Amino acid sequence: MGRRLAVMGLVAAAMAAVTMAQSFEVVSVKPSDPAVAGTRIGIAPGGIFQARGVTLKDLIQQAYEVLDFQISGGPGWINTERYDIEGRGNGPEVSEEDLVKMTDEQRNRFRQQMLGKLRALMADRFQLKVHKETKEMPVYALVVVKNGPKIAKKGDDLKAESGLSVRRNTEGQTEVTGTDAPIMYLAHQLSQQLGRPVIDRTELKGTFDFKLTFAPGLADSDGPSIFTAVEEQLGLKLEPQRGPVEVLVIDTVERPSAN
């Protein structure tokens, strides 16, 4: 019996250590100064998580890696009330410069650790509880047009330089540039632009170089719409359909407790 209790004690201690490692040691949550504009989320020197001018919905999107349309429920203030948040401790002292020098595997491991700590922060200070559901929703299917795609294949696997950039050009149009990027990168960016899930049904394997330029809004006005641009510039097409989408449902949430 004594040995069994000792073993159970060691297991409990190990579980407590894991729990500690998955949360910040020190957390500060304060209302943002309304006179200060802008939003920033990042890692400060010393491995400190900092968020400035963020809503709780911003944090949920970051922590659970979902888009706005994938969050269901919750009171209106999660979209409007802004906070300055800082979390530190229980982790390596890593800066954004250190992140650049990491391998993809190291960077992803660190990212997942930080996301876990952010989820723990919201559960503790905002009493946030969520669950996932799959719902039938309007989606866009990304498919290849009849004459075939107009994008250049680069390789079969992801590489260190694989990526996607988004910028606004001098004419006010949006430019999306893929470098050695898989089609799933494009589908994810199109989802963000359209506010609706985009499902890759192109069956295009490997990585590609491409550039997509379109005007703001959904109509062909000061340049091609996103729908026209995808078809004319990439040889792909966005077809409206319905499909299963994973949704994060907010069960309970409260305004943050005071520091």
Secondary structure as UniProt FT lines:
FT   HELIX           2..21
FT   STRAND          26..31
FT   TURN            34..35
FT   STRAND          40..44
FT   TURN            45..47
FT   STRAND          48..54
FT   HELIX           56..64
FT   HELIX           68..70
FT   STRAND          71..72
FT   HELIX           76..79
FT   STRAND          83..88
FT   HELIX           96..101
FT   HELIX           104..125
FT   STRAND          129..144
FT   TURN            146..147
FT   STRAND          152..155
FT   TURN            160..161
FT   STRAND          163..168
FT   TURN            170..171
FT   STRAND          174..181
FT   HELIX           183..194
FT   STRAND          198..200
FT   STRAND          207..214
FT   HELIX           226..234
FT   STRAND          236..252
//
